[in-house]
C-alpha cells in the first residue's frame, strides 16, 4: 500500500455537492465534468461521482483527512450543513479523530495526528 490517493463520494446533486465541497475543503475543483468532479486536496484526490436517484449508504468505510485543528474543522463542517457521525475524541498518543456526514450521507473522517509525516 502506498497511502491515500483518492476518496470518492457518491452524490445525487453534483452541482450542489460541488459547491458544498468547494466550501468545506476550501479549494476549487481542477476537473469539472458532468460525470465526475475532482478536487486536488494538497496532493490527494477527492472525487464526486454523480448517481441518479436515491443512494443507499453504509457505514462500512471512510477516509480520514488530516487537519491542523480537529475541533475547528469539525465545527466548520457542521456549520456548512454536515451532521455528526463521530464527535472528536482522543484515540491515544495525542491523535484525535472525528467524522461527519455530508448532506448526501457520505462519511468524512478527519484526523489530527502530530506524528504523521509525508515520505
C-alpha positions as CSV (number, residue, x, y, z in Angstrom):
1,X,0.0,0.0,0.0
2,X,1.3,3.4,-0.9
3,X,-1.2,5.6,1.1
4,X,-4.3,7.6,0.3
5,X,-4.7,8.6,-3.3
6,X,-8.4,9.1,-4.0
7,X,-11.5,9.2,-2.0
8,X,-14.8,9.3,-4.0
9,X,-18.2,10.3,-2.6
10,X,-21.4,9.5,-4.4
11,X,-23.9,12.3,-4.7
12,X,-27.3,12.7,-6.3
13,X,-26.9,16.5,-6.9
14,X,-23.5,17.1,-8.4
15,X,-23.8,20.9,-8.6
16,X,-24.9,21.3,-5.0
17,X,-22.2,18.8,-3.8
18,X,-19.5,20.7,-5.9
19,X,-20.5,24.0,-4.2
20,X,-20.5,22.3,-0.7
21,X,-17.2,20.6,-1.1
22,X,-15.6,23.7,-2.6
23,X,-16.5,25.5,0.7
24,X,-15.8,22.5,3.0
25,X,-12.3,21.8,1.6
26,X,-11.6,25.5,0.7
27,X,-10.5,24.6,-2.8
28,X,-12.0,24.6,-6.3
29,X,-12.2,21.5,-8.5
30,X,-9.4,21.0,-11.0
31,X,-11.6,18.6,-13.1
32,X,-15.3,19.5,-13.6
33,X,-17.4,17.4,-15.9
34,X,-21.0,16.1,-15.7
35,X,-19.7,12.6,-15.0
36,X,-17.1,13.4,-12.3
37,X,-15.8,16.4,-10.3
38,X,-12.2,16.1,-8.9
39,X,-10.5,18.2,-6.3
40,X,-6.8,18.2,-5.5
41,X,-6.6,18.5,-1.8
42,X,-2.9,19.0,-1.0
43,X,-1.9,16.3,-3.5
44,X,-4.7,13.9,-2.7
45,X,-7.8,13.3,-4.8
46,X,-11.3,13.9,-3.6
47,X,-13.9,12.9,-6.3
48,X,-17.6,13.4,-6.6
49,X,-19.4,10.8,-8.6
50,X,-23.0,11.6,-9.6
51,X,-25.6,8.9,-9.0
52,X,-29.1,9.2,-10.2
53,X,-32.0,8.6,-7.8
54,X,-31.7,7.7,-4.2
55,X,-28.5,6.3,-2.8
56,X,-28.1,3.8,0.0
57,X,-25.1,4.4,2.1
58,X,-23.3,2.2,4.6
59,X,-21.1,3.0,7.5
60,X,-18.6,0.3,6.5
61,X,-15.7,2.5,5.3
62,X,-14.5,6.1,5.1
63,X,-11.3,8.1,4.7
64,X,-9.6,10.3,7.2
65,X,-8.4,13.7,6.0
66,X,-5.6,15.3,8.0
67,X,-6.4,18.6,9.7
68,X,-4.4,21.0,11.9
69,X,-7.3,21.8,14.4
70,X,-9.9,19.0,14.7
71,X,-12.5,20.9,16.7
72,X,-12.4,23.9,14.5
73,X,-12.7,21.8,11.3
74,X,-15.4,19.6,12.8
75,X,-17.4,22.7,13.8
76,X,-17.0,24.4,10.4
77,X,-18.2,21.3,8.6
78,X,-21.3,21.2,10.9
79,X,-21.9,24.9,10.1
80,X,-21.8,24.0,6.4
81,X,-24.7,21.5,6.9
82,X,-22.9,18.3,7.8
83,X,-24.2,16.2,10.7
84,X,-22.3,14.4,13.4
85,X,-21.1,10.9,12.7
86,X,-18.4,10.7,15.4
87,X,-17.6,13.6,17.8
88,X,-13.9,14.5,18.2
89,X,-12.1,12.1,20.5
90,X,-8.6,11.2,21.5
91,X,-7.6,7.8,20.4
92,X,-4.2,7.9,22.2
93,X,-0.8,9.4,21.8
94,X,-2.2,12.9,21.0
95,X,-4.1,11.6,18.0
96,X,-7.7,12.9,17.6
97,X,-10.3,11.6,15.2
98,X,-13.8,12.7,14.3
99,X,-16.3,12.2,11.5
100,X,-19.3,13.9,9.9
101,X,-21.9,13.0,7.3
102,X,-22.1,15.4,4.3
103,X,-25.6,16.5,3.2
104,X,-25.7,13.3,0.9
105,X,-24.9,10.9,3.7
106,X,-21.2,10.3,2.8
107,X,-18.9,10.0,5.8
108,X,-15.9,12.3,6.0
109,X,-13.3,11.3,8.6
110,X,-10.9,13.9,9.9
111,X,-7.8,13.3,11.9
112,X,-5.2,15.3,13.8
113,X,-2.1,13.2,14.0
114,X,1.0,15.2,15.2
115,X,3.2,12.1,14.4
116,X,2.2,11.8,10.7
117,X,4.9,12.8,8.2
118,X,4.8,12.6,4.4
119,X,7.6,10.5,2.9
